Amino acid sequence: MSGLLMQAGKQSFSDANGRPLVNGKVFFYVIATNTLKDTWQDSAQTVLNTNPVILDARGEASIYGSGAYRQVLKTADDVLIWDQIIPDSQQNTAANISISD
C-alpha cells in the first residue's frame, strides 16, 4: 500500500502572524495516545521522517502518512499551536469512489 499525502505535497505551516514557522515541530501520534506514529518523506514509504518533523526555513516539509493521526504542531520553542486529529485519507477516498460508482 502506498502512503498518501497529509493534505498537500509539501505542507506549509505559518505562525499567528502569517510568517513561515521556521524550525517548527510537527509531531504525529496514534489517535488518543502519546504513542509516536511514523510518517514518510515519500509516497512509497521508504524514507521515514523524524518525529517530530522539523520544518525548514520556509516552514515546509514533505509528509506522507498511512491511516489516521493525531497531529501536534509546535513552534521551535515548543509552544503548542494545535493538537488535531487528521482523518484517514485513504478510507475517505475509497468511500467517495464507491459512492460515485
Backbone torsions as a table, in degrees:
resi	resn	phi	psi	omega
1	MET	NA	137.9	178.0
2	SER	-89.7	151.3	175.2
3	GLY	-78.5	153.3	174.5
4	LEU	-109.5	153.6	177.8
5	LEU	-63.8	145.8	173.7
6	MET	-87.0	79.4	179.5
7	GLN	90.7	-72.6	-176.5
8	ALA	-130.8	163.7	-177.4
9	GLY	-53.7	-45.4	174.0
10	LYS	-131.4	110.1	-178.6
11	GLN	-73.1	145.1	177.8
12	SER	-122.4	131.0	-178.7
13	PHE	-120.1	143.6	179.9
14	SER	-132.1	162.5	178.2
15	ASP	-85.5	-175.5	-177.0
16	ALA	-63.9	-19.0	179.5
17	ASN	-98.8	7.8	178.5
18	GLY	82.3	5.9	177.8
19	ARG	-84.6	149.8	177.7
20	PRO	-55.0	139.4	-179.8
21	LEU	-83.5	71.3	-176.8
22	VAL	-59.2	127.9	-179.6
23	ASN	61.4	18.7	174.2
24	GLY	-62.1	165.1	-176.1
25	LYS	-123.5	130.5	177.1
26	VAL	-118.7	113.2	179.2
27	PHE	-96.5	145.9	176.8
28	PHE	-126.9	130.5	-176.8
29	TYR	-131.6	159.4	165.7
30	VAL	-64.1	137.3	-176.7
31	ILE	-55.1	138.3	176.4
32	ALA	67.3	20.5	179.2
33	THR	-139.5	178.5	169.5
34	ASN	-110.7	21.7	177.5
35	THR	-84.2	118.2	-179.1
36	LEU	-60.9	144.5	178.7
37	LYS	-127.9	135.4	-175.3
38	ASP	-67.8	145.9	164.9
39	THR	-130.4	167.3	-174.9
40	TRP	-129.9	162.4	177.4
41	GLN	-87.9	-9.0	-176.0
42	ASP	-141.3	156.6	-176.6
43	SER	-69.8	-21.6	178.1
44	ALA	-78.7	-3.9	179.3
45	GLN	57.4	46.0	179.1
46	THR	-107.3	-19.4	-178.3
47	VAL	-121.2	107.2	-179.5
48	LEU	-68.5	143.8	167.1
49	ASN	-80.7	160.5	167.2
50	THR	-72.5	161.1	175.6
51	ASN	-134.6	99.5	19.9
52	PRO	-81.4	156.2	169.3
53	VAL	-76.5	127.9	178.3
54	ILE	-96.5	124.0	-177.4
55	LEU	-74.0	151.0	-177.8
56	ASP	-83.0	-170.0	-176.9
57	ALA	-65.7	-15.0	176.0
58	ARG	-102.8	6.0	-178.5
59	GLY	72.3	29.6	-174.6
60	GLU	-120.7	160.1	173.2
61	ALA	-162.8	150.3	172.6
62	SER	-89.4	121.8	-175.2
63	ILE	-135.2	112.6	175.9
64	TYR	-111.6	143.2	-179.1
65	GLY	-138.7	175.2	178.0
66	SER	-139.7	115.1	-178.6
67	GLY	92.3	-169.3	-179.6
68	ALA	-88.9	154.4	-177.3
69	TYR	-139.0	156.5	161.6
70	ARG	-100.3	118.9	-178.0
71	GLN	-109.0	127.6	179.7
72	VAL	-120.5	121.3	180.0
73	LEU	-107.1	129.5	179.0
74	LYS	-132.7	157.1	173.0
75	THR	-71.9	173.8	176.4
76	ALA	-60.6	-24.9	179.6
77	ASP	-94.4	15.2	177.2
78	ASP	67.7	28.6	173.3
79	VAL	-87.1	125.4	-178.1
80	LEU	-66.0	129.4	173.5
81	ILE	-102.6	-46.8	174.3
82	TRP	-157.9	162.5	177.0
83	ASP	-140.9	102.8	-171.9
84	GLN	-133.9	160.0	174.4
85	ILE	-91.7	130.8	175.2
86	ILE	-106.7	114.8	-175.9
87	PRO	-68.3	164.7	177.9
88	ASP	-72.1	106.1	-177.8
89	SER	-65.4	-37.1	-179.8
90	GLN	-64.0	-41.3	179.8
91	GLN	-65.6	-43.6	179.0
92	ASN	-64.6	-39.8	178.7
93	THR	-64.8	-45.0	179.6
94	ALA	-61.4	-40.6	179.6
95	ALA	-65.0	-40.6	179.6
96	ASN	-67.8	-35.8	179.6
97	ILE	-68.5	-44.5	-177.4
98	SER	-69.0	-29.7	178.2
99	ILE	-70.6	-36.7	-176.4
100	SER	-84.0	-10.4	-178.9
101	ASP	-71.0	NA	NA
